[in-house]
């Protein structure tokens, strides 16, 4: 399962270091577990609502999002609006 998927971080619990990414697998909306150790950009890249690309791997409990990277970074501009970079 090395296909690259795209999704949005719907939930992240900083204290536990885990979260869930919501994505479409072709026709159905799914949610997949991920862990802080799987984020390529480190903890500073983790933001709820952020878009990410990732691969699906396996751990002892089932599927996990791996090699999680920011797809589009949302940044604040001088005018206070949010833009994609």
N, C-alpha and C positions, 0 to 999 in steps of 0.2 A: 504494500500500500504506500507507494512513494509519490503518488500524485500530490500536487500542491493545491491546497484549498484556500479560500478566502472567507473571512468572517469577522464579526464584531465581538469584542469582549463585552459580554453582558453583565458579568459579575466578577469582582475580584476582592478577595479578603486578604489584605496586606499582612495582618497578624499571622495568618496560617500559610501565606505564600501560595495560594491556589485560586483558581477561578474557572470560569466556563466561557467558551467561545461559541457563539451561535452562527451557524452556516447552513447553506443549502447543499444537499448531496446530489443534486440533479433535479429532484422534484419535491423532496420533503425538507422541512426545516429541522435541523438537529442541533443539539448542544453537546459539546465535548469538553471534558475536563482538561485542564492544563496546570502546570506548576511553575513557580518562579524560575526554577532551574532550566526551563525550556525556552525562556525568552533570550534571544540572541543579543538584543540591545541592553540587557541588564534591567534592573528594577526601575530605573528612571524612564524606561520606554513603556511601562505598564500603566494604562489609563482605561477606565471603563468607557465604552462607546467608541474607542479607537478601532480602526480597521487593521487587520493583521493577515499575513499569509502564513501558512503552516503545513506541516505534513502530519499524517496520522500514523502513530506507532502503537505499540502494545506495552503494557506493564502488567504486573501481577493482578491488577484489578480490572483490566480491560483496555479499551482504547484511550489514548492520551494525545493531545496536540503537542507535537515536537517541532523543534527548529522554528519557533514562533518569532516572526519579524514584523515590524511596523510596515504596513502597506502604504498608507498616507498619513503623514503627521499633521495633526491639527495644531496650529499655532495662533497666538493672539497677535494682532497687528497694532500699529500705533493708534488706530481709531477705535480700538476696543472690540473689533469684530473678529470672528474666527475664520481662518482660511486654511485650505489644504496646501501642503508643500510637497 
